[in-house]
Amino acid sequence: MPVDEVERAWQEVIDGEELGLAERRLAGDREPHTARPGLLALLWAGRLTTDLAAGPHRTFVRPAESE
Protein backbone atom coordinates (compact mmCIF):
# COMPACT_ATOMS: atom_id res chain seq x y z
CA MET A 1 0.00 0.00 0.00
CA PRO A 2 1.58 3.30 -1.08
CA VAL A 3 2.20 5.55 1.92
CA ASP A 4 0.87 8.60 0.08
CA GLU A 5 -2.54 6.93 -0.43
CA VAL A 6 -2.75 6.01 3.26
CA GLU A 7 -1.81 9.54 4.32
CA ARG A 8 -4.30 11.05 1.87
CA ALA A 9 -7.04 8.89 3.38
CA TRP A 10 -5.97 9.96 6.88
CA GLN A 11 -6.08 13.65 5.94
CA GLU A 12 -9.48 13.40 4.24
CA VAL A 13 -11.44 11.05 6.51
CA ILE A 14 -14.40 12.73 8.24
CA ASP A 15 -15.30 11.78 11.80
CA GLY A 16 -18.65 10.00 11.87
CA GLU A 17 -18.75 9.27 8.14
CA GLU A 18 -20.11 5.93 6.97
CA LEU A 19 -17.30 3.71 5.72
CA GLY A 20 -18.97 3.20 2.31
CA LEU A 21 -19.46 6.94 1.88
CA ALA A 22 -15.83 7.57 2.80
CA GLU A 23 -14.75 5.03 0.16
CA ARG A 24 -16.86 6.68 -2.54
CA ARG A 25 -15.73 10.19 -1.61
CA LEU A 26 -12.03 9.31 -1.40
CA ALA A 27 -12.15 7.37 -4.68
CA GLY A 28 -13.33 10.42 -6.61
CA ASP A 29 -13.71 9.39 -10.26
CA ARG A 30 -12.34 5.90 -9.61
CA GLU A 31 -14.27 2.83 -8.48
CA PRO A 32 -15.09 3.08 -4.73
CA HIS A 33 -13.20 -0.10 -3.86
CA THR A 34 -9.94 1.60 -4.92
CA ALA A 35 -10.04 3.75 -1.76
CA ARG A 36 -10.65 0.78 0.55
CA PRO A 37 -6.98 -0.28 1.00
CA GLY A 38 -6.00 3.11 2.41
CA LEU A 39 -8.88 3.10 4.89
CA LEU A 40 -8.23 -0.50 5.91
CA ALA A 41 -4.53 0.24 6.41
CA LEU A 42 -5.51 3.01 8.82
CA LEU A 43 -7.90 0.66 10.64
CA TRP A 44 -5.28 -2.08 10.92
CA ALA A 45 -2.69 0.43 12.17
CA GLY A 46 -5.14 1.62 14.84
CA ARG A 47 -5.24 5.16 13.47
CA LEU A 48 -8.97 4.82 12.74
CA THR A 49 -11.66 2.93 14.57
CA THR A 50 -15.05 1.70 13.44
CA ASP A 51 -17.95 -0.37 14.73
CA LEU A 52 -18.19 -3.15 12.16
CA ALA A 53 -20.94 -4.86 14.17
CA ALA A 54 -23.28 -1.95 13.39
CA GLY A 55 -23.82 -3.19 9.83
CA PRO A 56 -22.93 -1.70 6.45
CA HIS A 57 -25.24 1.31 6.69
CA ARG A 58 -24.25 2.24 10.23
CA THR A 59 -20.52 1.71 10.07
CA PHE A 60 -18.77 4.92 11.03
CA VAL A 61 -15.11 5.76 10.63
CA ARG A 62 -13.69 7.75 13.53
CA PRO A 63 -10.16 8.93 14.26
CA ALA A 64 -8.66 6.79 17.00
CA GLU A 65 -8.37 8.45 20.40
CA SER A 66 -4.92 9.62 21.41
CA GLU A 67 -3.18 7.59 24.06
C-alpha positions in Angstrom: 0.0 0.0 0.0 1.6 3.3 -1.1 2.2 5.5 1.9 0.9 8.6 0.1 -2.5 6.9 -0.4 -2.8 6.0 3.3 -1.8 9.5 4.3 -4.3 11.0 1.9 -7.0 8.9 3.4 -6.0 10.0 6.9 -6.1 13.7 5.9 -9.5 13.4 4.2 -11.4 11.1 6.5 -14.4 12.7 8.2 -15.3 11.8 11.8 -18.7 10.0 11.9 -18.8 9.3 8.1 -20.1 5.9 7.0 -17.3 3.7 5.7 -19.0 3.2 2.3 -19.5 6.9 1.9 -15.8 7.6 2.8 -14.8 5.0 0.2 -16.9 6.7 -2.5 -15.7 10.2 -1.6 -12.0 9.3 -1.4 -12.1 7.4 -4.7 -13.3 10.4 -6.6 -13.7 9.4 -10.3 -12.3 5.9 -9.6 -14.3 2.8 -8.5 -15.1 3.1 -4.7 -13.2 -0.1 -3.9 -9.9 1.6 -4.9 -10.0 3.7 -1.8 -10.6 0.8 0.5 -7.0 -0.3 1.0 -6.0 3.1 2.4 -8.9 3.1 4.9 -8.2 -0.5 5.9 -4.5 0.2 6.4 -5.5 3.0 8.8 -7.9 0.7 10.6 -5.3 -2.1 10.9 -2.7 0.4 12.2 -5.1 1.6 14.8 -5.2 5.2 13.5 -9.0 4.8 12.7 -11.7 2.9 14.6 -15.1 1.7 13.4 -18.0 -0.4 14.7 -18.2 -3.2 12.2 -20.9 -4.9 14.2 -23.3 -2.0 13.4 -23.8 -3.2 9.8 -22.9 -1.7 6.4 -25.2 1.3 6.7 -24.3 2.2 10.2 -20.5 1.7 10.1 -18.8 4.9 11.0 -15.1 5.8 10.6 -13.7 7.7 13.5 -10.2 8.9 14.3 -8.7 6.8 17.0 -8.4 8.4 20.4 -4.9 9.6 21.4 -3.2 7.6 24.1 
